[in-house]
Amino acid sequence: MRDFRAAQVAKAFRRAAAPSGAHFWGCSCGAPNFDASETFPDAVAGVALIPYATPFQIEILDYNHFQSPAVLRYSFSAQQFLSGGWRLQAAYVGARGNHLYRGYEANLYPIPVEQPDGSLYFPPNSGPINPSFGAIAVTTTDAQSFYNAMQISAAWTGLRSVSAQANYTYSKSVDDASSASTGTGGLRFSF
């Protein structure tokens, strides 16, 4: 009986709060009947009253532009057998990472002033964008990585199972963020 009554109350609340058929948690009330200022005081203003208080640090995850990280790996190789027991091999190996995690500090520079010629001017000693916060660490998925390599291998097999092999790899790796740390002691992702 109690569950039935709770279901009726929830149904009535949905009809009253969202007459258009929208979900009740997606609607907002025009005139709230609860004043939370006495129960939950303003924490930011409270910290400002503490002498020698450390400014807050904010961790932000960019939900609006968040995408699943992806890595594409590809390779191509060619092998040629030569006379005298020699084998030569050349290979190209590559990888590309898209939408990788990147963390950065968003509260470093002041808001720029646009000059008449359209250039941006950052006033010296004007402080961060929001001095109320010590750090604003943002984590987003806009980093990329690139890896390209050429691998060369030569092998020789002689008499009585004697063999020799030589390998050489020339590679280059470029990325936007070598680690997923925000740099301010914030979110860390291990893969």
N, C-alpha and C positions, 0 to 999 in steps of 0.2 A: 504494500500500500504506500509506503514511504517513497519508493522508487517511482511509482506511478505519479504521485503528487509532485516530486521533483521534476519529472518530465513535463508535467502540465505547466509548472512555473517557468521552466526554460522556454517552452513553446510560446507562452504568453509574452515573455520578455522579448523574444525574437520578433513577434508581431508588433509589439509596441516600439521597439528600438529601430526596427528595419521594416517598415511597411512595404517597401518596394520589393521585398523578397531577398535582399542582400543579406549576407551573414552578419550576425549581430556584432561579431568581433571586428568587423571592418567599418562599423559606424561609430560616430562620435556623438556624444550628448551635447546639446546646445547649452544647457545650464547645469553644470554639475552641482550636486547637492552636498558635496563633501569638501571641506577646506582642509587640505593636508599640511598647510604651513605650520600649524601648531604641533602636529604629530611628527612630521618630518621636516625639521628646520633646514634652511638653506646651507648646505655643507660647504659650498665655495665661500660664502660670506663668513662662515664660522672659522674656516682655516685662515682667512685674512686677519682675524683678530688674534691669532696665536703669534707671539713674537718669534722671529727666526724660523718661520714655517717654510718648508720646502714646497715649491709650486708643484701642482699635480702633473702627473704624466698620463697622457691619453694614448691608448692603443686603438687604432682604427683598422678594421678590415673592410676593404672597398667592395661591399656586396653588390653595388650597382653595376660594376664592370668585371665581376669575378667570372673567370672561365676555367675550365678544367685543363691542367697542364698536359702537354702531349710532347712526346719525343719521337722523331722519325729517324730511323737508322737505315743506311743503305750501303751497299758495297758492290764492287765489280773486280774480278780478278782474271788474269790470263796466265797460263802455264805453258812452257815450251820445253820439251825434252831435246837435248843436243847429244851429239856423239861423244864418246869417251866417258859416259856416266854422269854428265852434267844435266841439271834441271834448273831452269830460270823461271821465276814467278814475279809478276808485278800486280799490285792490287791498289785499288782506291777505296778508302773507307770514309764514310761521312755520317754526320748526325746533325740534326737540327731540333732544338727544343723551342716550343712556342708556349706562351701563356705561363711562364714559369714564375714562381713566387719571387717578389722583390720587396724589400723593406726600405723605407727612406724616412728621413726626418723632415716634417713639413713646417716646423716652426723656427726655421733658421734665419730667414731674411725678412726685412720689413716689406710692407706692401709698396710696390714701385709707384713712382709718380711719372705720368706720361708727359713728356716734353712737347713743346709746340711742333717740333719736327717729327714727332711720332716715336722717338726713342724712349726707352725706359730708364729712369734714374732712381737708384737706390740711395736714399739719404743716409749718410754715415752716422753711426752711433745712435740710430733711432730704435734699436731693439728688435725683438722678434715680432712676428705677425700678431700674436696674442700673448702679451706678457703675463697673463694670468696662469699660463701653463708652462711648466719647465720644458716639456717635450711633447710633441704630437707625432707619434710613430705610426706611419701608414704602411699597411701590408696590402699589396695588390698583385695581380697576375699579368703584368705587362712586360716581363723580362723575356729575353731570347738568348739562345746559345747556338753556336756554330762550331763544328769540328770537321776538319778536312785532313786527310792523311794519304800519303803515297808510301806504300810498303814495297820494298824490293828484296827478293830472296834468291840466293844462289846456293845450290847444293851439289855435292859430288859424292858419288859412291864408287869406291875403288875395289880392288881385289881383297879377298878374305874379310869381307864385312867392314872394311875401313871406310869411314865417311867423314865429310866435313860440310859445314853449313855456315853461311854468313847472311845476316839480315840487316837491313837499314830501314828506318822509318823517318820520314820527314812529315811533320804535322804542325797544325796551327789550330788553336782553340780560342774563340772569342765569345765573351758573354757579357750581359748587362749586370748581372749580380752573381758573384761567385758563391755566395752563401745566402741562405734564406733568412738570416737574422736581420732584425730591423736596425741593428747597430746601437740601440739604446737599451739593450737587455730585455727586449720584448719577445714576441712570438717567434718560436723556432720550429721549423718543420724538418724532419729527417726522412730521407728517402732511401 
